Amino acid sequence: MLHKVVMLSAILASALTAEGFQLLLRGPLLFPLLALVAADCNKESCINGACRYATCECDNGFGGEDCSMPFKVCPDGKRKCYNGSECKRNKDKDPVTHEHKYSCDCSRAYDISTFAGVQCEYSSTVVCEIGKDNSLYSFCTNEGECVKLVDPGRPHQGCRCVDSFEGLHCQYLKGEAPAQELAAVAELAASRSKGSGLSGIAMFFIILIPLVVIGMLAYVLYKKKRNEKDIIDDSANSECRQNENTRGIELKSEIL
């Protein structure tokens, strides 16, 4: 769709000049303009709507580029909830109208996928729960990547989002995530950093303990060899003393 808008803008811009306007009337620019406007104007391109000026004009209750996304309008007349999600009335009220605000409950959306976003408009693009094709709580949208795969039932560990998105599931455009969502993301990041510190301490002890054991074994072997050497030396000294005593007795006998 973007490339069509750019092309249409270029054609119209060229027509603003006197020469361009004459070309537009004679045909060189008119035919590309008409072809561009008529492009993709068929039933297949607009599933629940009609093509108008190369874009889909959706029927009531449908949205998206091809009018394939059904939605409900909440009682406030402002909030739209897509993909089967339900309108949920909030406690806070609009400061001007003093009417309750509404949000979308994505947990009530269609079970063909998991959805997130202000209007539950984004479908999950990756599941972070091991062994699951679809997860109600551990997933990423908008091409985000799982920070960590988790076992079934374990808490979601967040997503690494592309530059234009943010949030626990990358479900908010950059700069649009509510404060409590950003706080939750920061809390998860802090928890991972703390966990990494504990792992470092554990690794230190894993390395230290074998070194201590090896040192103790070396000391025991050293003491054992030292004791054996002392025993041999004592035995040798005792034998020498015995030999000296024997020789002394023999010399004494000879003198007598």
Phi and psi in degrees as GROMACS dihedral restraints (atoms count N, CA, C in turn):
[ dihedral_restraints ]
;  ai    aj    ak    al  type     phi  dphi    fc
    3     4     5     6     1   -62.1    20    10
    4     5     6     7     1   -41.0    20    10
    6     7     8     9     1   -65.4    20    10
    7     8     9    10     1   -29.9    20    10
    9    10    11    12     1   -69.1    20    10
   10    11    12    13     1   -40.6    20    10
   12    13    14    15     1   -63.7    20    10
   13    14    15    16     1   -41.2    20    10
   15    16    17    18     1   -64.1    20    10
   16    17    18    19     1   -44.6    20    10
   18    19    20    21     1   -63.7    20    10
   19    20    21    22     1   -43.5    20    10
   21    22    23    24     1   -63.5    20    10
   22    23    24    25     1   -41.0    20    10
   24    25    26    27     1   -63.1    20    10
   25    26    27    28     1   -39.8    20    10
   27    28    29    30     1   -65.5    20    10
   28    29    30    31     1   -41.3    20    10
   30    31    32    33     1   -65.6    20    10
   31    32    33    34     1   -45.0    20    10
   33    34    35    36     1   -66.8    20    10
   34    35    36    37     1   -37.0    20    10
   36    37    38    39     1   -64.2    20    10
   37    38    39    40     1   -40.3    20    10
   39    40    41    42     1   -67.3    20    10
   40    41    42    43     1   -27.0    20    10
   42    43    44    45     1   -77.6    20    10
   43    44    45    46     1   -11.1    20    10
   45    46    47    48     1   -72.2    20    10
   46    47    48    49     1   -23.0    20    10
   48    49    50    51     1   -80.8    20    10
   49    50    51    52     1   157.9    20    10
   51    52    53    54     1   -61.3    20    10
   52    53    54    55     1   -43.7    20    10
   54    55    56    57     1   -65.1    20    10
   55    56    57    58     1   -40.1    20    10
   57    58    59    60     1   -65.3    20    10
   58    59    60    61     1   -36.7    20    10
   60    61    62    63     1   -65.3    20    10
   61    62    63    64     1   -41.4    20    10
   63    64    65    66     1   -62.5    20    10
   64    65    66    67     1   -41.7    20    10
   66    67    68    69     1   -63.0    20    10
   67    68    69    70     1   -38.2    20    10
   69    70    71    72     1   -62.4    20    10
   70    71    72    73     1   -42.0    20    10
   72    73    74    75     1   -70.5    20    10
   73    74    75    76     1   -35.3    20    10
   75    76    77    78     1   -80.2    20    10
   76    77    78    79     1   -19.0    20    10
   78    79    80    81     1   127.8    20    10
   79    80    81    82     1   -34.3    20    10
   81    82    83    84     1   -56.4    20    10
   82    83    84    85     1   -34.4    20    10
   84    85    86    87     1   -99.1    20    10
   85    86    87    88     1   -23.0    20    10
   87    88    89    90     1   -67.2    20    10
   88    89    90    91     1   -43.4    20    10
   90    91    92    93     1   -65.2    20    10
   91    92    93    94     1   -44.7    20    10
   93    94    95    96     1   -61.2    20    10
   94    95    96    97     1   -35.0    20    10
   96    97    98    99     1   -65.7    20    10
   97    98    99   100     1   -45.4    20    10
   99   100   101   102     1   -65.9    20    10
  100   101   102   103     1   -38.2    20    10
  102   103   104   105     1   -65.3    20    10
  103   104   105   106     1   -37.9    20    10
  105   106   107   108     1   -68.5    20    10
  106   107   108   109     1   -42.5    20    10
  108   109   110   111     1   -64.7    20    10
  109   110   111   112     1   -37.1    20    10
  111   112   113   114     1   -82.5    20    10
  112   113   114   115     1    -9.6    20    10
  114   115   116   117     1   -60.7    20    10
  115   116   117   118     1   138.7    20    10
  117   118   119   120     1    60.8    20    10
  118   119   120   121     1    16.1    20    10
  120   121   122   123     1   -84.1    20    10
  121   122   123   124     1    78.9    20    10
  123   124   125   126     1  -145.3    20    10
  124   125   126   127     1   166.6    20    10
  126   127   128   129     1   -62.0    20    10
  127   128   129   130     1   -35.5    20    10
  129   130   131   132     1   -68.0    20    10
  130   131   132   133     1   -32.3    20    10
  132   133   134   135     1   -77.6    20    10
  133   134   135   136     1   -25.9    20    10
  135   136   137   138     1  -119.1    20    10
  136   137   138   139     1    96.3    20    10
  138   139   140   141     1   -64.6    20    10
  139   140   141   142     1   -43.7    20    10
  141   142   143   144     1  -127.4    20    10
  142   143   144   145     1    59.9    20    10
  144   145   146   147     1   177.7    20    10
  145   146   147   148     1  -166.8    20    10
  147   148   149   150     1  -130.4    20    10
  148   149   150   151     1   151.6    20    10
  150   151   152   153     1   -85.7    20    10
  151   152   153   154     1   126.7    20    10
  153   154   155   156     1  -132.7    20    10
  154   155   156   157     1   116.1    20    10
  156   157   158   159     1    55.2    20    10
  157   158   159   160     1    47.3    20    10
  159   160   161   162     1    69.1    20    10
  160   161   162   163     1    12.6    20    10
  162   163   164   165     1  -130.2    20    10
  163   164   165   166     1   159.3    20    10
  165   166   167   168     1   -88.1    20    10
  166   167   168   169     1   127.0    20    10
  168   169   170   171     1   -98.9    20    10
  169   170   171   172     1   106.6    20    10
  171   172   173   174     1   -80.0    20    10
  172   173   174   175     1   150.1    20    10
  174   175   176   177     1   -69.3    20    10
  175   176   177   178     1   163.1    20    10
  177   178   179   180     1   -59.0    20    10
  178   179   180   181     1   134.9    20    10
  180   181   182   183     1    89.3    20    10
  181   182   183   184     1     4.9    20    10
  183   184   185   186     1  -132.7    20    10
  184   185   186   187     1   149.0    20    10
  186   187   188   189     1  -146.5    20    10
  187   188   189   190     1  -171.1    20    10
  189   190   191   192     1    95.5    20    10
  190   191   192   193     1   166.1    20    10
  192   193   194   195     1   -61.4    20    10
  193   194   195   196     1   -35.6    20    10
  195   196   197   198     1  -110.6    20    10
  196   197   198   199     1    16.7    20    10
  198   199   200   201     1    59.4    20    10
  199   200   201   202     1    33.8    20    10
  201   202   203   204     1   -99.0    20    10
  202   203   204   205     1    -5.8    20    10
  204   205   206   207     1  -101.4    20    10
  205   206   207   208     1   108.8    20    10
  207   208   209   210     1   -73.8    20    10
  208   209   210   211     1   148.9    20    10
  210   211   212   213     1  -146.2    20    10
  211   212   213   214     1   162.3    20    10
  213   214   215   216     1  -116.9    20    10
  214   215   216   217     1   143.3    20    10
  216   217   218   219     1   -95.5    20    10
  217   218   219   220     1   127.1    20    10
  219   220   221   222     1   -71.7    20    10
  220   221   222   223     1   162.8    20    10
  222   223   224   225     1   -56.7    20    10
  223   224   225   226     1   -21.5    20    10
  225   226   227   228     1   -76.8    20    10
  226   227   228   229     1    -8.5    20    10
  228   229   230   231     1    77.4    20    10
  229   230   231   232     1     3.7    20    10
  231   232   233   234     1  -113.7    20    10
  232   233   234   235     1   -50.3    20    10
  234   235   236   237     1   -77.0    20    10
  235   236   237   238     1   133.4    20    10
  237   238   239   240     1  -111.7    20    10
  238   239   240   241     1   135.3    20    10
  240   241   242   243     1  -117.4    20    10
  241   242   243   244     1   119.8    20    10
  243   244   245   246     1   -96.4    20    10
  244   245   246   247     1   165.8    20    10
  246   247   248   249     1    57.9    20    10
  247   248   249   250     1    37.9    20    10
  249   250   251   252     1    82.0    20    10
  250   251   252   253     1     3.0    20    10
  252   253   254   255     1   -70.5    20    10
  253   254   255   256     1   159.9    20    10
  255   256   257   258     1  -109.1    20    10
  256   257   258   259     1   147.4    20    10
  258   259   260   261     1   -72.4    20    10
  259   260   261   262     1   136.3    20    10
  261   262   263   264     1  -127.6    20    10
  262   263   264   265     1   124.7    20    10
  264   265   266   267     1   -76.7    20    10
  265   266   267   268     1   130.2    20    10
  267   268   269   270     1   -88.9    20    10
  268   269   270   271     1   164.6    20    10
  270   271   272   273     1   -74.6    20    10
  271   272   273   274     1   -35.2    20    10
  273   274   275   276     1   -76.3    20    10
  274   275   276   277     1   155.7    20    10
  276   277   278   279     1  -118.0    20    10
  277   278   279   280     1   158.5    20    10
  279   280   281   282     1   -67.1    20    10
  280   281   282   283     1   128.5    20    10
  282   283   284   285     1   -64.8    20    10
  283   284   285   286     1   -20.1    20    10
  285   286   287   288     1   -93.6    20    10
  286   287   288   289     1   -53.7    20    10
  288   289   290   291     1   -86.6    20    10
  289   290   291   292     1   -16.2    20    10
  291   292   293   294     1    61.5    20    10
  292   293   294   295     1    22.6    20    10
  294   295   296   297     1   -99.7    20    10
  295   296   297   298     1   155.0    20    10
  297   298   299   300     1   -63.8    20    10
  298   299   300   301     1   140.1    20    10
  300   301   302   303     1   -82.8    20    10
  301   302   303   304     1   161.8    20    10
  303   304   305   306     1  -126.9    20    10
  304   305   306   307     1   150.4    20    10
  306   307   308   309     1  -131.4    20    10
  307   308   309   310     1   174.9    20    10
  309   310   311   312     1  -107.1    20    10
  310   311   312   313     1   132.5    20    10
  312   313   314   315     1   -93.5    20    10
  313   314   315   316     1    99.2    20    10
  315   316   317   318     1   -71.0    20    10
  316   317   318   319     1   -17.4    20    10
  318   319   320   321     1   -69.2    20    10
  319   320   321   322     1   -14.6    20    10
  321   322   323   324     1   -97.4    20    10
  322   323   324   325     1     6.1    20    10
  324   325   326   327     1   -73.1    20    10
  325   326   327   328     1   174.5    20    10
  327   328   329   330     1   -57.5    20    10
  328   329   330   331     1   144.8    20    10
  330   331   332   333     1   -88.5    20    10
  331   332   333   334     1     9.9    20    10
  333   334   335   336     1   -70.8    20    10
  334   335   336   337     1   -20.4    20    10
  336   337   338   339     1  -158.0    20    10
  337   338   339   340     1  -177.2    20    10
  339   340   341   342     1  -110.5    20    10
  340   341   342   343     1   135.4    20    10
  342   343   344   345     1  -120.1    20    10
  343   344   345   346     1   151.6    20    10
  345   346   347   348     1  -150.9    20    10
  346   347   348   349     1   170.9    20    10
  348   349   350   351     1   119.7    20    10
  349   350   351   352     1   167.9    20    10
  351   352   353   354     1   -57.2    20    10
  352   353   354   355     1   -37.1    20    10
  354   355   356   357     1  -114.8    20    10
  355   356   357   358     1    17.0    20    10
  357   358   359   360     1    56.2    20    10
  358   359   360   361     1    37.7    20    10
  360   361   362   363     1   -89.7    20    10
  361   362   363   364     1   -13.1    20    10
  363   364   365   366     1  -105.0    20    10
  364   365   366   367     1   128.5    20    10
  366   367   368   369     1   -90.2    20    10
  367   368   369   370     1   150.0    20    10
  369   370   371   372     1   -63.4    20    10
  370   371   372   373     1   139.3    20    10
  372   373   374   375     1  -108.8    20    10
  373   374   375   376     1   -13.8    20    10
  375   376   377   378     1  -153.4    20    10
  376   377   378   379     1   142.2    20    10
  378   379   380   381     1  -103.7    20    10
  379   380   381   382     1   132.6    20    10
  381   382   383   384     1  -101.0    20    10
  382   383   384   385     1    -0.6    20    10
  384   385   386   387     1   -94.5    20    10
  385   386   387   388     1   120.8    20    10
  387   388   389   390     1   -61.3    20    10
  388   389   390   391     1   132.8    20    10
  390   391   392   393     1    80.6    20    10
  391   392   393   394     1     8.4    20    10
  393   394   395   396     1  -116.4    20    10
  394   395   396   397     1   138.6    20    10
  396   397   398   399     1   -85.4    20    10
  397   398   399   400     1   -20.9    20    10
  399   400   401   402     1  -148.7    20    10
  400   401   402   403     1   131.8    20    10
  402   403   404   405     1  -126.5    20    10
  403   404   405   406     1   138.5    20    10
  405   406   407   408     1   -79.0    20    10
  406   407   408   409     1   -16.6    20    10
  408   409   410   411     1  -136.0    20    10
  409   410   411   412     1   -24.3    20    10
  411   412   413   414     1  -114.4    20    10
  412   413   414   415     1    92.8    20    10
  414   415   416   417     1  -161.5    20    10
  415   416   417   418     1   167.0    20    10
  417   418   419   420     1  -128.7    20    10
  418   419   420   421     1   147.2    20    10
  420   421   422   423     1  -113.9    20    10
  421   422   423   424     1   172.6    20    10
  423   424   425   426     1    52.0    20    10
  424   425   426   427     1    43.7    20    10
  426   427   428   429     1    65.0    20    10
  427   428   429   430     1    20.3    20    10
  429   430   431   432     1   -70.3    20    10
  430   431   432   433     1   160.9    20    10
  432   433   434   435     1  -115.4    20    10
  433   434   435   436     1   142.9    20    10
  435   436   437   438     1   -64.5    20    10
  436   437   438   439     1   129.9    20    10
  438   439   440   441     1   -63.9    20    10
  439   440   441   442     1   -39.4    20    10
  441   442   443   444     1  -156.7    20    10
  442   443   444   445     1   137.1    20    10
  444   445   446   447     1   -75.6    20    10
  445   446   447   448     1   138.7    20    10
  447   448   449   450     1  -120.5    20    10
  448   449   450   451     1   151.9    20    10
  450   451   452   453     1   -70.6    20    10
  451   452   453   454     1   154.6    20    10
  453   454   455   456     1   -52.9    20    10
  454   455   456   457     1   131.8    20    10
  456   457   458   459     1    89.7    20    10
  457   458   459   460     1   -11.6    20    10
  459   460   461   462     1   -84.4    20    10
  460   461   462   463     1   153.0    20    10
  462   463   464   465     1   -62.8    20    10
  463   464   465   466     1   148.3    20    10
  465   466   467   468     1   -66.7    20    10
  466   467   468   469     1   135.8    20    10
  468   469   470   471     1  -102.7    20    10
  469   470   471   472     1    11.1    20    10
  471   472   473   474     1    91.8    20    10
  472   473   474   475     1   176.6    20    10
  474   475   476   477     1  -132.0    20    10
  475   476   477   478     1   150.1    20    10
  477   478   479   480     1   -92.4    20    10
  478   479   480   481     1   110.7    20    10
  480   481   482   483     1   -92.2    20    10
  481   482   483   484     1   153.1    20    10
  483   484   485   486     1   -68.3    20    10
  484   485   486   487     1   166.2    20    10
  486   487   488   489     1   -57.7    20    10
  487   488   489   490     1   -30.5    20    10
  489   490   491   492     1   -89.2    20    10
  490   491   492   493     1     0.2    20    10
  492   493   494   495     1  -130.9    20    10
  493   494   495   496     1   160.8    20    10
  495   496   497   498     1  -151.8    20    10
  496   497   498   499     1   171.9    20    10
  498   499   500   501     1   114.7    20    10
  499   500   501   502     1   170.7    20    10
  501   502   503   504     1   -61.2    20    10
  502   503   504   505     1   -30.3    20    10
  504   505   506   507     1  -120.3    20    10
  505   506   507   508     1    13.2    20    10
  507   508   509   510     1    60.6    20    10
  508   509   510   511     1    36.3    20    10
  510   511   512   513     1   -97.1    20    10
  511   512   513   514     1     0.6    20    10
  513   514   515   516     1  -119.3    20    10
  514   515   516   517     1   141.1    20    10
  516   517   518   519     1   -63.7    20    10
  517   518   519   520     1   148.7    20    10
  519   520   521   522     1   -54.2    20    10
  520   521   522   523     1   126.1    20    10
  522   523   524   525     1    91.5    20    10
  523   524   525   526     1    -2.9    20    10
  525   526   527   528     1  -111.2    20    10
  526   527   528   529     1    -3.4    20    10
  528   529   530   531     1   -70.2    20    10
  529   530   531   532     1   137.4    20    10
  531   532   533   534     1   -65.8    20    10
  532   533   534   535     1   160.9    20    10
  534   535   536   537     1   -59.7    20    10
  535   536   537   538     1   -39.7    20    10
  537   538   539   540     1   -68.6    20    10
  538   539   540   541     1   -28.4    20    10
  540   541   542   543     1   -69.7    20    10
  541   542   543   544     1   -44.5    20    10
  543   544   545   546     1   -65.1    20    10
  544   545   546   547     1   -35.2    20    10
  546   547   548   549     1   -64.3    20    10
  547   548   549   550     1   -40.0    20    10
  549   550   551   552     1   -65.2    20    10
  550   551   552   553     1   -39.3    20    10
  552   553   554   555     1   -63.7    20    10
  553   554   555   556     1   -43.4    20    10
  555   556   557   558     1   -64.8    20    10
  556   557   558   559     1   -38.2    20    10
  558   559   560   561     1   -64.3    20    10
  559   560   561   562     1   -41.5    20    10
  561   562   563   564     1   -63.6    20    10
  562   563   564   565     1   -42.3    20    10
  564   565   566   567     1   -63.0    20    10
  565   566   567   568     1   -41.8    20    10
  567   568   569   570     1   -64.8    20    10
  568   569   570   571     1   -38.5    20    10
  570   571   572   573     1   -64.6    20    10
  571   572   573   574     1   -39.5    20    10
  573   574   575   576     1   -66.6    20    10
  574   575   576   577     1   -38.5    20    10
  576   577   578   579     1   -64.8    20    10
  577   578   579   580     1   -41.0    20    10
  579   580   581   582     1   -64.1    20    10
  580   581   582   583     1   -41.9    20    10
  582   583   584   585     1   -62.8    20    10
  583   584   585   586     1   -36.8    20    10
  585   586   587   588     1   -65.5    20    10
  586   587   588   589     1   -36.6    20    10
  588   589   590   591     1   -63.7    20    10
  589   590   591   592     1   -43.3    20    10
  591   592   593   594     1   -62.9    20    10
  592   593   594   595     1   -38.3    20    10
  594   595   596   597     1   -63.9    20    10
  595   596   597   598     1   -36.2    20    10
  597   598   599   600     1   -65.0    20    10
  598   599   600   601     1   -41.5    20    10
  600   601   602   603     1   -64.4    20    10
  601   602   603   604     1   -43.9    20    10
  603   604   605   606     1   -60.9    20    10
  604   605   606   607     1   -40.3    20    10
  606   607   608   609     1   -64.2    20    10
  607   608   609   610     1   -36.8    20    10
  609   610   611   612     1   -60.2    20    10
  610   611   612   613     1   -45.8    20    10
  612   613   614   615     1   -70.8    20    10
  613   614   615   616     1   -32.3    20    10
  615   616   617   618     1   -62.9    20    10
  616   617   618   619     1   -37.7    20    10
  618   619   620   621     1   -77.3    20    10
  619   620   621   622     1   -39.2    20    10
  621   622   623   624     1   -67.7    20    10
  622   623   624   625     1   -44.2    20    10
  624   625   626   627     1   -59.0    20    10
  625   626   627   628     1   -48.6    20    10
  627   628   629   630     1   -59.8    20    10
  628   629   630   631     1   -36.6    20    10
  630   631   632   633     1   -64.3    20    10
  631   632   633   634     1   -40.2    20    10
  633   634   635   636     1   -64.3    20    10
  634   635   636   637     1   -44.7    20    10
  636   637   638   639     1   -61.2    20    10
  637   638   639   640     1   -45.0    20    10
  639   640   641   642     1   -61.6    20    10
  640   641   642   643     1   -41.7    20    10
  642   643   644   645     1   -62.4    20    10
  643   644   645   646     1   -41.7    20    10
  645   646   647   648     1   -64.7    20    10
  646   647   648   649     1   -43.1    20    10
  648   649   650   651     1   -61.8    20    10
  649   650   651   652     1   -41.7    20    10
  651   652   653   654     1   -63.2    20    10
  652   653   654   655     1   -40.3    20    10
  654   655   656   657     1   -64.8    20    10
  655   656   657   658     1   -42.2    20    10
  657   658   659   660     1   -62.1    20    10
  658   659   660   661     1   -44.1    20    10
  660   661   662   663     1   -63.9    20    10
  661   662   663   664     1   -39.3    20    10
  663   664   665   666     1   -62.9    20    10
  664   665   666   667     1   -45.0    20    10
  666   667   668   669     1   -63.5    20    10
  667   668   669   670     1   -38.8    20    10
  669   670   671   672     1   -63.8    20    10
  670   671   672   673     1   -46.4    20    10
  672   673   674   675     1   -65.9    20    10
  673   674   675   676     1   -38.2    20    10
  675   676   677   678     1   -62.4    20    10
  676   677   678   679     1   -42.2    20    10
  678   679   680   681     1   -64.5    20    10
  679   680   681   682     1   -41.4    20    10
  681   682   683   684     1   -62.9    20    10
  682   683   684   685     1   -39.9    20    10
  684   685   686   687     1   -66.0    20    10
  685   686   687   688     1   -40.8    20    10
  687   688   689   690     1   -63.0    20    10
  688   689   690   691     1   -40.3    20    10
  690   691   692   693     1   -64.0    20    10
  691   692   693   694     1   -43.5    20    10
  693   694   695   696     1   -62.8    20    10
  694   695   696   697     1   -44.0    20    10
  696   697   698   699     1   -63.2    20    10
  697   698   699   700     1   -43.7    20    10
  699   700   701   702     1   -61.7    20    10
  700   701   702   703     1   -40.3    20    10
  702   703   704   705     1   -65.1    20    10
  703   704   705   706     1   -42.2    20    10
  705   706   707   708     1   -65.1    20    10
  706   707   708   709     1   -43.9    20    10
  708   709   710   711     1   -62.7    20    10
  709   710   711   712     1   -40.2    20    10
  711   712   713   714     1   -64.5    20    10
  712   713   714   715     1   -40.3    20    10
  714   715   716   717     1   -65.8    20    10
  715   716   717   718     1   -40.1    20    10
  717   718   719   720     1   -63.7    20    10
  718   719   720   721     1   -44.0    20    10
  720   721   722   723     1   -62.6    20    10
  721   722   723   724     1   -38.2    20    10
  723   724   725   726     1   -65.5    20    10
  724   725   726   727     1   -41.5    20    10
  726   727   728   729     1   -63.9    20    10
  727   728   729   730     1   -40.6    20    10
  729   730   731   732     1   -64.4    20    10
  730   731   732   733     1   -41.0    20    10
  732   733   734   735     1   -64.1    20    10
  733   734   735   736     1   -40.9    20    10
  735   736   737   738     1   -63.4    20    10
  736   737   738   739     1   -44.1    20    10
  738   739   740   741     1   -64.6    20    10
  739   740   741   742     1   -37.9    20    10
  741   742   743   744     1   -63.2    20    10
  742   743   744   745     1   -41.2    20    10
  744   745   746   747     1   -65.0    20    10
  745   746   747   748     1   -41.0    20    10
  747   748   749   750     1   -64.1    20    10
  748   749   750   751     1   -42.7    20    10
  750   751   752   753     1   -64.5    20    10
  751   752   753   754     1   -40.1    20    10
  753   754   755   756     1   -63.3    20    10
  754   755   756   757     1   -38.7    20    10
  756   757   758   759     1   -65.5    20    10
  757   758   759   760     1   -40.5    20    10
  759   760   761   762     1   -65.5    20    10
  760   761   762   763     1   -39.4    20    10
  762   763   764   765     1   -64.4    20    10
  763   764   765   766     1   -41.6    20    10
